[in-house]
Amino acid sequence: GAGVSQTPSNKVTEKGKYVELRCDPISGHTALYWYRQSLGQGPEFLIYFQGTGAADDSGLPNDRFFAVRPEGSVSTLKIQRTERGDSAVYLCASSTTPGVNEQYFGPGTRLTVT
Amino acid sequence: AQSVTQLDSHVSVSEGTPVLLRCNYSSSYSPSLFWYVQHPNKGLQLLLKYTSAATLVKGINGFEAEFKKSETSFHLTKPSAHMSDAAEYFCVVTATSGTYKYIFGTGTRLKVLA
């Protein structure tokens, strides 16, 4: 079956611009996570959705970052006034029953801020 | 709070020799532990998981890991390395309550020499 998909696969933007990154989870997965992986590091948690609501946004680095999941399926991570330090691979993962089943990861979106 | 420490950032082995990738964890709760593999420009793939059942866990591609509570370790092993095993490996811990977000180690890059 179809896995987690993320678009775009690559995004290059100028400092100060706004970007949106999209995640399409596996059908039927109610839990959705966003992570950020900087070069040479392990992924770091950003935000967790259970259904439509953000159950834990403690990993968002500042108020320039925001994410939505309006219908409990597709999620969009939004970054305002991008900075060069935002350059990273943004990973999305989904799961059926958190704590019971593992997370399935998408291929990621590589964001480069010039 | 949960955390994982991957003791080696790089490991090199010859093809056909055993692989050992080390991971120590810290968790206030009974943890769930995972190993994921990341091939270049590919998404994270689950190798195996421990969720408080058998302490010796078998995964895909001949990998296995043993949960040792007394040593707070979850080392990944494989009897015989193959060239295709060359990749980045991540040890992951998650609590068994709350959001079940993943806490990743910093990764171990495995190099397999012909």
gemmi code that builds the backbone of each chain (N, CA, C; Angstrom):
import gemmi

chains = {
    "A": [
        ("GLY", (0.820, -1.197, 0.000), (0.000, 0.000, 0.000), (0.852, 1.244, 0.000)),
        ("ALA", (0.229, 2.397, -0.164), (0.953, 3.654, -0.229), (1.515, 3.996, 1.137)),
        ("GLY", (2.724, 4.506, 1.135), (3.351, 4.924, 2.376), (3.088, 6.387, 2.643)),
        ("VAL", (3.847, 6.956, 3.564), (3.756, 8.381, 3.865), (4.431, 9.152, 2.730)),
        ("SER", (3.750, 10.147, 2.224), (4.354, 10.953, 1.163), (4.535, 12.388, 1.636)),
        ("GLN", (5.566, 13.026, 1.123), (5.851, 14.412, 1.490), (6.197, 15.200, 0.232)),
        ("THR", (5.661, 16.405, 0.176), (5.963, 17.291, -0.950), (6.243, 18.692, -0.450)),
        ("PRO", (7.150, 19.424, -1.126), (8.033, 18.914, -2.174), (9.157, 18.073, -1.592)),
        ("SER", (9.916, 17.420, -2.426), (11.056, 16.661, -1.921), (12.215, 17.593, -1.602)),
        ("ASN", (12.306, 18.665, -2.355), (13.325, 19.682, -2.124), (12.700, 21.058, -2.239)),
        ("LYS", (13.148, 21.963, -1.372), (12.645, 23.332, -1.426), (13.800, 24.272, -1.127)),
        ("VAL", (14.053, 25.168, -2.063), (15.058, 26.202, -1.850), (14.334, 27.539, -1.768)),
        ("THR", (14.592, 28.292, -0.729), (13.926, 29.573, -0.538), (14.919, 30.595, -0.023)),
        ("GLU", (14.560, 31.841, -0.182), (15.423, 32.910, 0.307), (15.084, 33.260, 1.745)),
        ("LYS", (16.062, 33.696, 2.455), (15.873, 34.135, 3.843), (14.740, 35.154, 3.914)),
        ("GLY", (13.849, 34.944, 4.870), (12.730, 35.859, 5.068), (11.443, 35.428, 4.395)),
        ("LYS", (11.520, 34.449, 3.507), (10.325, 33.987, 2.804), (9.516, 33.011, 3.661)),
        ("TYR", (8.281, 32.771, 3.206), (7.362, 31.837, 3.857), (7.338, 30.526, 3.069)),
        ("VAL", (7.329, 29.395, 3.788), (7.253, 28.100, 3.104), (6.215, 27.202, 3.750)),
        ("GLU", (5.676, 26.312, 2.945), (4.745, 25.293, 3.422), (5.250, 23.931, 2.969)),
        ("LEU", (5.264, 22.995, 3.915), (5.677, 21.631, 3.626), (4.490, 20.727, 3.907)),
        ("ARG", (4.253, 19.795, 2.982), (3.043, 18.981, 3.075), (3.377, 17.536, 3.411)),
        ("CYS", (2.506, 16.929, 4.204), (2.636, 15.521, 4.546), (1.305, 14.818, 4.346)),
        ("ASP", (1.347, 13.703, 3.632), (0.163, 12.885, 3.420), (0.406, 11.538, 4.106)),
        ("PRO", (-0.247, 11.293, 5.239), (0.062, 10.074, 6.005), (-0.574, 8.833, 5.382)),
        ("ILE", (-0.252, 7.698, 5.938), (-0.886, 6.456, 5.514), (-2.356, 6.536, 5.870)),
        ("SER", (-3.198, 6.090, 4.954), (-4.642, 6.158, 5.153), (-5.045, 5.423, 6.431)),
        ("GLY", (-5.834, 6.106, 7.252), (-6.323, 5.485, 8.475), (-5.448, 5.732, 9.696)),
        ("HIS", (-4.263, 6.299, 9.482), (-3.391, 6.605, 10.612), (-3.849, 7.906, 11.266)),
        ("THR", (-4.228, 7.810, 12.533), (-4.734, 9.000, 13.217), (-3.620, 9.845, 13.824)),
        ("ALA", (-2.495, 9.221, 14.108), (-1.373, 9.949, 14.712), (-0.408, 10.405, 13.626)),
        ("LEU", (0.017, 11.675, 13.736), (0.949, 12.237, 12.762), (1.999, 13.059, 13.504)),
        ("TYR", (3.241, 12.869, 13.128), (4.364, 13.542, 13.783), (5.188, 14.296, 12.736)),
        ("TRP", (5.765, 15.403, 13.144), (6.787, 16.101, 12.361), (8.096, 16.089, 13.150)),
        ("TYR", (9.184, 15.843, 12.424), (10.531, 15.879, 12.986), (11.412, 16.727, 12.068)),
        ("ARG", (12.522, 17.207, 12.622), (13.498, 17.948, 11.841), (14.857, 17.294, 12.033)),
        ("GLN", (15.539, 17.051, 10.906), (16.855, 16.419, 10.963), (17.889, 17.355, 10.359)),
        ("SER", (18.736, 17.890, 11.204), (19.822, 18.728, 10.735), (20.985, 17.847, 10.311)),
        ("LEU", (21.872, 18.397, 9.512), (22.972, 17.627, 8.945), (23.807, 16.966, 10.042)),
        ("GLY", (23.976, 15.649, 9.918), (24.804, 14.916, 10.869), (24.161, 14.643, 12.208)),
        ("GLN", (22.868, 14.902, 12.321), (22.164, 14.700, 13.592), (21.018, 13.720, 13.430)),
        ("GLY", (20.523, 13.242, 14.566), (19.302, 12.452, 14.533), (18.100, 13.373, 14.441)),
        ("PRO", (16.988, 12.863, 13.953), (15.772, 13.683, 13.886), (15.335, 14.154, 15.278)),
        ("GLU", (14.767, 15.363, 15.311), (14.254, 15.935, 16.561), (12.771, 16.218, 16.407)),
        ("PHE", (12.032, 15.894, 17.432), (10.576, 16.047, 17.436), (10.166, 17.510, 17.346)),
        ("LEU", (9.147, 17.768, 16.535), (8.583, 19.110, 16.429), (7.165, 19.162, 17.007)),
        ("ILE", (6.259, 18.318, 16.449), (4.858, 18.428, 16.818), (4.155, 17.104, 16.559)),
        ("TYR", (3.114, 16.845, 17.339), (2.342, 15.610, 17.248), (0.865, 15.949, 17.155)),
        ("PHE", (0.196, 15.324, 16.179), (-1.252, 15.446, 16.020), (-1.922, 14.115, 16.318)),
        ("GLN", (-3.006, 14.169, 17.064), (-3.898, 13.025, 17.202), (-5.220, 13.484, 16.592)),
        ("GLY", (-5.530, 12.964, 15.423), (-6.680, 13.488, 14.706), (-6.384, 14.878, 14.183)),
        ("THR", (-7.277, 15.808, 14.429), (-7.118, 17.166, 13.927), (-6.354, 18.074, 14.876)),
        ("GLY", (-6.249, 17.686, 16.126), (-5.655, 18.587, 17.110), (-4.194, 18.333, 17.368)),
        ("ALA", (-3.463, 19.417, 17.635), (-2.055, 19.295, 18.000), (-1.984, 18.914, 19.479)),
        ("ALA", (-1.663, 17.653, 19.743), (-1.631, 17.170, 21.122), (-0.349, 17.567, 21.841)),
        ("ASP", (0.711, 17.834, 21.074), (1.985, 18.202, 21.688), (2.774, 19.006, 20.663)),
        ("ASP", (2.967, 20.299, 20.930), (3.757, 21.126, 20.023), (5.017, 21.633, 20.720)),
        ("SER", (5.452, 20.906, 21.721), (6.567, 21.358, 22.552), (7.898, 21.418, 21.808)),
        ("GLY", (7.991, 20.766, 20.648), (9.238, 20.754, 19.903), (9.386, 21.879, 18.900)),
        ("LEU", (8.339, 22.636, 18.662), (8.444, 23.756, 17.720), (9.438, 24.775, 18.290)),
        ("PRO", (10.435, 25.170, 17.514), (11.519, 26.002, 18.068), (11.105, 27.423, 18.422)),
        ("ASN", (10.144, 27.985, 17.728), (9.686, 29.347, 18.021), (8.367, 29.585, 17.294)),
        ("ASP", (7.830, 30.784, 17.440), (6.499, 31.044, 16.882), (6.507, 31.275, 15.375)),
        ("ARG", (7.644, 31.130, 14.721), (7.647, 31.188, 13.255), (7.157, 29.870, 12.658)),
        ("PHE", (7.154, 28.838, 13.480), (6.753, 27.512, 13.029), (5.316, 27.236, 13.472)),
        ("PHE", (4.542, 26.692, 12.542), (3.155, 26.357, 12.843), (2.749, 25.176, 11.974)),
        ("ALA", (1.873, 24.326, 12.465), (1.414, 23.188, 11.676), (-0.079, 23.008, 11.864)),
        ("VAL", (-0.725, 22.500, 10.825), (-2.162, 22.253, 10.873), (-2.465, 20.888, 10.295)),
        ("ARG", (-3.638, 20.400, 10.671), (-4.136, 19.123, 10.136), (-5.665, 19.209, 10.170)),
        ("PRO", (-6.235, 20.043, 9.353), (-7.643, 20.439, 9.487), (-8.668, 19.311, 9.374)),
        ("GLU", (-8.375, 18.279, 8.587), (-9.360, 17.216, 8.410), (-8.863, 15.896, 8.973)),
        ("GLY", (-7.793, 15.937, 9.734), (-7.293, 14.728, 10.373), (-6.539, 13.799, 9.459)),
        ("SER", (-6.166, 14.318, 8.281), (-5.396, 13.498, 7.349), (-4.122, 14.251, 6.970)),
        ("VAL", (-4.154, 14.979, 5.866), (-2.994, 15.743, 5.400), (-2.613, 16.807, 6.420)),
        ("SER", (-1.307, 16.998, 6.579), (-0.812, 18.046, 7.478), (0.131, 18.964, 6.711)),
        ("THR", (0.137, 20.227, 7.110), (1.032, 21.207, 6.514), (1.855, 21.861, 7.615)),
        ("LEU", (3.150, 21.862, 7.442), (4.050, 22.570, 8.336), (4.383, 23.906, 7.671)),
        ("LYS", (4.176, 24.972, 8.415), (4.349, 26.314, 7.866), (5.474, 27.024, 8.606)),
        ("ILE", (6.362, 27.624, 7.854), (7.468, 28.368, 8.450), (7.459, 29.781, 7.902)),
        ("GLN", (7.342, 30.758, 8.802), (7.340, 32.163, 8.403), (8.740, 32.748, 8.560)),
        ("ARG", (9.017, 33.759, 7.759), (10.280, 34.519, 7.892), (11.465, 33.568, 8.052)),
        ("THR", (11.637, 32.699, 7.072), (12.659, 31.659, 7.180), (14.041, 32.242, 7.432)),
        ("GLU", (14.826, 31.457, 8.177), (16.205, 31.815, 8.495), (17.126, 30.704, 8.003)),
        ("ARG", (18.395, 31.031, 7.805), (19.333, 30.024, 7.291), (19.416, 28.830, 8.237)),
        ("GLY", (19.233, 29.057, 9.509), (19.259, 27.976, 10.494), (18.090, 27.014, 10.389)),
        ("ASP", (17.085, 27.374, 9.589), (15.948, 26.464, 9.383), (16.280, 25.389, 8.356)),
        ("SER", (17.384, 25.517, 7.667), (17.778, 24.531, 6.659), (17.966, 23.176, 7.317)),
        ("ALA", (17.258, 22.181, 6.800), (17.265, 20.839, 7.386), (16.370, 19.953, 6.527)),
        ("VAL", (16.320, 18.683, 6.893), (15.329, 17.778, 6.299), (14.174, 17.661, 7.276)),
        ("TYR", (12.985, 17.914, 6.796), (11.786, 17.840, 7.623), (11.083, 16.521, 7.317)),
        ("LEU", (10.933, 15.723, 8.359), (10.358, 14.388, 8.234), (8.971, 14.338, 8.839)),
        ("CYS", (8.115, 13.591, 8.182), (6.774, 13.352, 8.684), (6.635, 11.846, 8.946)),
        ("ALA", (5.900, 11.499, 9.976), (5.659, 10.093, 10.290), (4.218, 9.927, 10.728)),
        ("SER", (3.672, 8.741, 10.494), (2.318, 8.478, 10.972), (2.253, 7.105, 11.634)),
        ("SER", (1.212, 6.917, 12.417), (1.059, 5.678, 13.172), (-0.423, 5.423, 13.416)),
        ("THR", (-0.772, 4.157, 13.586), (-2.162, 3.825, 13.891), (-2.442, 4.027, 15.371)),
        ("THR", (-1.720, 3.326, 16.189), (-1.952, 3.387, 17.630), (-0.642, 3.685, 18.330)),
        ("PRO", (-0.375, 4.950, 18.615), (0.892, 5.302, 19.274), (1.093, 4.516, 20.554)),
        ("GLY", (2.318, 4.072, 20.750), (2.628, 3.290, 21.933), (2.453, 1.803, 21.702)),
        ("VAL", (1.708, 1.447, 20.677), (1.522, 0.044, 20.325), (2.230, -0.266, 19.021)),
        ("ASN", (1.993, 0.603, 18.057), (2.572, 0.402, 16.730), (3.615, 1.468, 16.422)),
        ("GLU", (4.552, 1.080, 15.563), (5.650, 1.977, 15.247), (5.202, 3.099, 14.328)),
        ("GLN", (6.077, 4.096, 14.181), (5.834, 5.189, 13.257), (6.443, 4.845, 11.900)),
        ("TYR", (5.716, 5.240, 10.860), (6.174, 5.059, 9.483), (6.566, 6.432, 8.942)),
        ("PHE", (7.764, 6.500, 8.400), (8.310, 7.788, 7.981), (8.192, 8.013, 6.487)),
        ("GLY", (7.985, 9.267, 6.122), (8.067, 9.681, 4.742), (9.508, 9.930, 4.352)),
        ("PRO", (9.740, 10.235, 3.073), (11.113, 10.443, 2.582), (11.704, 11.783, 2.979)),
        ("GLY", (10.862, 12.685, 3.466), (11.374, 13.968, 3.917), (11.338, 15.050, 2.865)),
        ("THR", (11.359, 16.298, 3.337), (11.526, 17.475, 2.491), (12.821, 18.158, 2.908)),
        ("ARG", (13.728, 18.300, 1.940), (14.983, 18.993, 2.224), (14.780, 20.477, 1.983)),
        ("LEU", (14.840, 21.264, 3.056), (14.650, 22.712, 2.962), (16.013, 23.397, 3.034)),
        ("THR", (16.274, 24.239, 2.050), (17.497, 25.027, 2.040), (17.115, 26.494, 1.997)),
        ("VAL", (17.598, 27.241, 2.974), (17.323, 28.681, 3.042), (18.610, 29.420, 2.693)),
        ("THR", (18.561, 30.184, 1.620), (19.773, 30.877, 1.132), (19.830, 32.334, 1.604)),
    ],
    "B": [
        ("ALA", (12.684, 11.927, 32.004), (12.866, 12.189, 30.574), (13.627, 11.032, 29.950)),
        ("GLN", (13.310, 10.799, 28.687), (13.968, 9.710, 27.973), (15.127, 10.249, 27.139)),
        ("SER", (16.137, 9.404, 26.954), (17.253, 9.752, 26.070), (17.948, 8.482, 25.624)),
        ("VAL", (18.670, 8.588, 24.531), (19.489, 7.476, 24.061), (20.862, 7.998, 23.718)),
        ("THR", (21.857, 7.153, 23.922), (23.231, 7.477, 23.571), (23.767, 6.386, 22.668)),
        ("GLN", (24.155, 6.769, 21.477), (24.793, 5.827, 20.576), (26.290, 6.047, 20.732)),
        ("LEU", (26.952, 5.002, 21.134), (28.312, 5.129, 21.639), (29.350, 5.317, 20.542)),
        ("ASP", (29.011, 5.000, 19.320), (29.951, 5.132, 18.212), (29.308, 5.925, 17.085)),
        ("SER", (29.979, 6.967, 16.625), (29.426, 7.732, 15.512), (29.720, 7.050, 14.177)),
        ("HIS", (30.822, 6.295, 14.124), (31.202, 5.571, 12.908), (31.675, 4.175, 13.305)),
        ("VAL", (31.268, 3.185, 12.510), (31.746, 1.812, 12.674), (32.101, 1.278, 11.296)),
        ("SER", (33.277, 0.665, 11.198), (33.691, 0.026, 9.947), (33.907, -1.457, 10.187)),
        ("VAL", (33.356, -2.286, 9.303), (33.545, -3.729, 9.384), (33.832, -4.255, 7.986)),
        ("SER", (34.443, -5.401, 7.928), (34.651, -6.058, 6.640), (33.426, -6.886, 6.297)),
        ("GLU", (33.150, -7.009, 5.025), (32.026, -7.831, 4.589), (32.191, -9.254, 5.117)),
        ("GLY", (31.095, -9.797, 5.656), (31.118, -11.155, 6.181), (31.483, -11.252, 7.652)),
        ("THR", (31.883, -10.144, 8.267), (32.216, -10.147, 9.708), (31.030, -9.606, 10.512)),
        ("PRO", (31.032, -9.858, 11.838), (29.884, -9.417, 12.653), (29.803, -7.899, 12.791)),
        ("VAL", (28.564, -7.447, 12.992), (28.281, -6.041, 13.228), (27.775, -5.853, 14.659)),
        ("LEU", (28.286, -4.826, 15.342), (27.785, -4.445, 16.666), (27.651, -2.939, 16.700)),
        ("LEU", (26.435, -2.454, 16.859), (26.170, -1.024, 17.017), (25.573, -0.831, 18.410)),
        ("ARG", (26.211, 0.026, 19.202), (25.858, 0.121, 20.618), (24.912, 1.263, 20.923)),
        ("CYS", (23.984, 0.991, 21.835), (22.996, 1.988, 22.239), (22.697, 1.817, 23.719)),
        ("ASN", (22.774, 2.883, 24.473), (22.331, 2.915, 25.867), (21.171, 3.891, 25.990)),
        ("TYR", (20.232, 3.574, 26.845), (19.043, 4.413, 26.974), (18.858, 4.864, 28.409)),
        ("SER", (18.082, 5.901, 28.548), (17.661, 6.377, 29.864), (16.169, 6.647, 29.778)),
        ("SER", (15.422, 6.086, 30.733), (13.986, 6.274, 30.686), (13.396, 6.171, 32.084)),
        ("SER", (12.500, 7.082, 32.383), (11.804, 7.044, 33.671), (10.712, 5.994, 33.680)),
        ("TYR", (10.279, 5.606, 32.505), (9.208, 4.643, 32.379), (9.763, 3.373, 31.751)),
        ("SER", (8.935, 2.352, 31.691), (9.307, 1.161, 30.945), (9.346, 1.543, 29.475)),
        ("PRO", (10.495, 1.484, 28.843), (10.620, 2.075, 27.503), (10.188, 1.145, 26.386)),
        ("SER", (9.845, 1.751, 25.273), (9.826, 1.051, 24.000), (11.069, 1.512, 23.244)),
        ("LEU", (11.735, 0.589, 22.601), (12.994, 0.884, 21.918), (12.935, 0.373, 20.486)),
        ("PHE", (13.583, 1.116, 19.600), (13.557, 0.793, 18.180), (14.952, 1.009, 17.594)),
        ("TRP", (15.201, 0.304, 16.508), (16.320, 0.634, 15.637), (15.745, 0.908, 14.242)),
        ("TYR", (16.185, 2.042, 13.684), (15.820, 2.416, 12.325), (17.103, 2.532, 11.492)),
        ("VAL", (16.959, 2.283, 10.196), (18.070, 2.443, 9.272), (17.703, 3.499, 8.233)),
        ("GLN", (18.703, 4.285, 7.852), (18.485, 5.342, 6.858), (19.569, 5.228, 5.792)),
        ("HIS", (19.169, 4.771, 4.615), (20.087, 4.725, 3.494), (20.146, 6.108, 2.852)),
        ("PRO", (21.233, 6.433, 2.172), (21.380, 7.769, 1.573), (20.183, 8.140, 0.707)),
        ("ASN", (19.648, 9.309, 0.981), (18.516, 9.854, 0.219), (17.274, 8.967, 0.271)),
        ("LYS", (17.174, 8.173, 1.332), (15.990, 7.335, 1.520), (15.369, 7.655, 2.879)),
        ("GLY", (14.129, 7.222, 3.047), (13.443, 7.445, 4.314), (13.909, 6.485, 5.393)),
        ("LEU", (13.522, 6.740, 6.613), (13.842, 5.867, 7.739), (13.017, 4.592, 7.658)),
        ("GLN", (13.701, 3.471, 7.834), (13.033, 2.169, 7.778), (13.214, 1.450, 9.105)),
        ("LEU", (12.137, 0.892, 9.633), (12.205, 0.170, 10.892), (12.937, -1.145, 10.716)),
        ("LEU", (13.948, -1.375, 11.569), (14.645, -2.659, 11.585), (14.010, -3.618, 12.580)),
        ("LEU", (13.765, -3.107, 13.792), (13.170, -3.937, 14.837), (12.688, -3.051, 15.977)),
        ("LYS", (11.863, -3.672, 16.865), (11.340, -2.913, 17.999), (11.226, -3.805, 19.222)),
        ("TYR", (11.408, -3.189, 20.381), (11.206, -3.847, 21.670), (10.082, -3.120, 22.401)),
        ("THR", (9.061, -3.892, 22.791), (7.945, -3.274, 23.512), (7.545, -4.126, 24.706)),
        ("SER", (8.513, -4.560, 25.485), (8.360, -5.274, 26.758), (7.892, -6.722, 26.601)),
        ("ALA", (8.080, -7.289, 25.453), (7.834, -8.718, 25.291), (9.183, -9.436, 25.433)),
        ("ALA", (9.561, -10.261, 24.498), (10.837, -10.970, 24.563), (12.005, -9.993, 24.534)),
        ("THR", (13.029, -10.267, 25.339), (14.160, -9.346, 25.418), (15.083, -9.448, 24.208)),
        ("LEU", (15.080, -10.593, 23.527), (15.851, -10.726, 22.296), (14.893, -10.517, 21.131)),
        ("VAL", (15.168, -9.485, 20.370), (14.262, -9.093, 19.302), (14.928, -9.336, 17.958)),
        ("LYS", (14.220, -10.012, 17.093), (14.740, -10.256, 15.743), (14.067, -9.290, 14.769)),
        ("GLY", (14.883, -8.760, 13.846), (14.350, -7.806, 12.892), (14.555, -8.261, 11.465)),
        ("ILE", (14.478, -7.297, 10.572), (14.646, -7.620, 9.158), (16.116, -7.714, 8.788)),
        ("ASN", (16.381, -8.372, 7.670), (17.732, -8.448, 7.101), (18.768, -9.044, 8.044)),
        ("GLY", (18.336, -9.919, 8.933), (19.266, -10.636, 9.794), (19.720, -9.884, 11.034)),
        ("PHE", (19.194, -8.697, 11.271), (19.551, -7.934, 12.463), (18.764, -8.412, 13.681)),
        ("GLU", (19.389, -8.284, 14.839), (18.693, -8.530, 16.090), (19.271, -7.626, 17.173)),
        ("ALA", (18.517, -7.478, 18.260), (18.955, -6.635, 19.370), (18.470, -7.265, 20.666)),
        ("GLU", (19.242, -7.063, 21.718), (18.882, -7.609, 23.020), (18.671, -6.484, 24.018)),
        ("PHE", (17.518, -6.479, 24.659), (17.201, -5.495, 25.696), (17.774, -5.993, 27.012)),
        ("LYS", (18.662, -5.198, 27.616), (19.258, -5.556, 28.905), (18.962, -4.434, 29.889)),
        ("LYS", (17.980, -4.683, 30.739), (17.542, -3.642, 31.672), (18.652, -3.288, 32.664)),
        ("SER", (19.379, -4.301, 33.136), (20.419, -4.059, 34.139), (21.545, -3.182, 33.604)),
        ("GLU", (21.744, -3.228, 32.286), (22.801, -2.434, 31.659), (22.229, -1.230, 30.907)),
        ("THR", (20.932, -1.080, 30.918), (20.216, -0.048, 30.142), (20.759, 0.022, 28.721)),
        ("SER", (20.854, -1.157, 28.092), (21.419, -1.198, 26.745), (20.449, -1.880, 25.780)),
        ("PHE", (20.641, -1.571, 24.509), (19.840, -2.164, 23.439), (20.718, -2.193, 22.203)),
        ("HIS", (21.744, -3.015, 22.226), (22.721, -3.065, 21.146), (22.195, -3.843, 19.944)),
        ("LEU", (22.553, -3.386, 18.766), (22.131, -4.006, 17.510), (23.263, -4.874, 16.980)),
        ("THR", (22.926, -6.092, 16.561), (23.944, -6.997, 16.050), (23.479, -7.677, 14.770)),
        ("LYS", (24.475, -8.146, 14.024), (24.222, -8.961, 12.838), (25.423, -9.869, 12.672)),
        ("PRO", (25.209, -11.161, 12.438), (26.337, -12.101, 12.412), (27.310, -11.855, 11.257)),
        ("SER", (26.785, -11.405, 10.122), (27.628, -11.289, 8.943), (27.207, -10.071, 8.118)),
        ("ALA", (28.100, -9.106, 8.012), (27.754, -7.866, 7.316), (27.742, -8.061, 5.808)),
        ("HIS", (26.820, -7.345, 5.181), (26.718, -7.336, 3.725), (26.940, -5.911, 3.253)),
        ("MET", (27.430, -5.789, 2.038), (27.709, -4.446, 1.496), (26.474, -3.546, 1.568)),
        ("SER", (25.311, -4.130, 1.374), (24.073, -3.348, 1.373), (23.692, -2.838, 2.763)),
        ("ASP", (24.400, -3.284, 3.804), (24.114, -2.801, 5.167), (24.707, -1.423, 5.429)),
        ("ALA", (25.549, -0.950, 4.543), (26.167, 0.365, 4.733), (25.081, 1.438, 4.741)),
        ("ALA", (24.980, 2.153, 5.860), (23.898, 3.132, 6.043), (24.094, 3.817, 7.392)),
        ("GLU", (23.145, 4.708, 7.726), (23.103, 5.340, 9.043), (22.051, 4.617, 9.876)),
        ("TYR", (22.403, 4.301, 11.121), (21.499, 3.570, 12.001), (21.177, 4.438, 13.213)),
        ("PHE", (19.891, 4.462, 13.550), (19.426, 5.269, 14.679), (18.745, 4.397, 15.723)),
        ("CYS", (19.156, 4.594, 16.965), (18.481, 3.989, 18.107), (17.454, 4.994, 18.611)),
        ("VAL", (16.270, 4.516, 18.960), (15.162, 5.392, 19.326), (14.504, 4.881, 20.591)),
        ("VAL", (14.146, 5.797, 21.478), (13.376, 5.451, 22.678), (12.091, 6.267, 22.693)),
        ("THR", (11.054, 5.652, 23.195), (9.817, 6.387, 23.387), (9.180, 5.929, 24.682)),
        ("ALA", (8.520, 6.822, 25.359), (7.827, 6.460, 26.585), (6.600, 5.625, 26.246)),
        ("THR", (6.094, 4.907, 27.210), (4.903, 4.088, 26.985), (3.648, 4.813, 27.440)),
        ("SER", (3.743, 6.125, 27.525), (2.559, 6.932, 27.803), (2.776, 8.304, 27.188)),
        ("GLY", (1.736, 9.115, 27.200), (1.884, 10.455, 26.642), (1.770, 10.447, 25.134)),
        ("THR", (2.609, 11.206, 24.483), (2.512, 11.379, 23.040), (3.270, 10.308, 22.259)),
        ("TYR", (4.108, 9.546, 22.927), (4.910, 8.505, 22.267), (5.816, 9.077, 21.193)),
        ("LYS", (6.215, 10.330, 21.350), (7.155, 10.889, 20.392), (8.477, 10.153, 20.501)),
        ("TYR", (9.186, 10.110, 19.384), (10.462, 9.416, 19.346), (11.576, 10.343, 19.816)),
        ("ILE", (12.498, 9.777, 20.587), (13.735, 10.447, 20.938), (14.844, 9.667, 20.244)),
        ("PHE", (15.532, 10.320, 19.307), (16.544, 9.651, 18.509), (17.927, 9.829, 19.093)),
        ("GLY", (18.766, 8.816, 18.907), (20.184, 8.994, 19.132), (20.791, 9.791, 17.986)),
        ("THR", (22.081, 10.060, 18.096), (22.754, 10.872, 17.089), (23.152, 10.074, 15.859)),
        ("GLY", (22.976, 8.758, 15.908), (23.226, 7.934, 14.734), (24.612, 7.314, 14.714)),
        ("THR", (24.692, 6.154, 14.080), (25.965, 5.473, 13.826), (26.044, 5.181, 12.339)),
        ("ARG", (27.103, 5.683, 11.723), (27.284, 5.410, 10.293), (28.083, 4.130, 10.150)),
        ("LEU", (27.500, 3.137, 9.508), (28.145, 1.846, 9.298), (28.758, 1.809, 7.912)),
        ("LYS", (30.034, 1.495, 7.883), (30.751, 1.329, 6.626), (31.138, -0.132, 6.501)),
        ("VAL", (30.887, -0.734, 5.339), (31.220, -2.133, 5.107), (32.292, -2.196, 4.032)),
        ("LEU", (33.404, -2.772, 4.394), (34.557, -2.840, 3.500), (34.573, -4.155, 2.742)),
        ("ALA", (34.869, -4.071, 1.460), (34.908, -5.284, 0.628), (36.127, -6.147, 0.954)),
    ],
}
model = gemmi.Model(1)
for chain_id, residues in chains.items():
    chain = gemmi.Chain(chain_id)
    for i, (resn, *xyz) in enumerate(residues, 1):
        res = gemmi.Residue()
        res.name, res.seqid = resn, gemmi.SeqId(i, " ")
        for name, pos in zip(("N", "CA", "C"), xyz):
            atom = gemmi.Atom()
            atom.name, atom.element = name, gemmi.Element(name[0])
            atom.pos, atom.b_iso = gemmi.Position(*pos), 0.0
            res.add_atom(atom)
        chain.add_residue(res)
    model.add_chain(chain)
structure = gemmi.Structure()
structure.add_model(model)
structure.setup_entities()
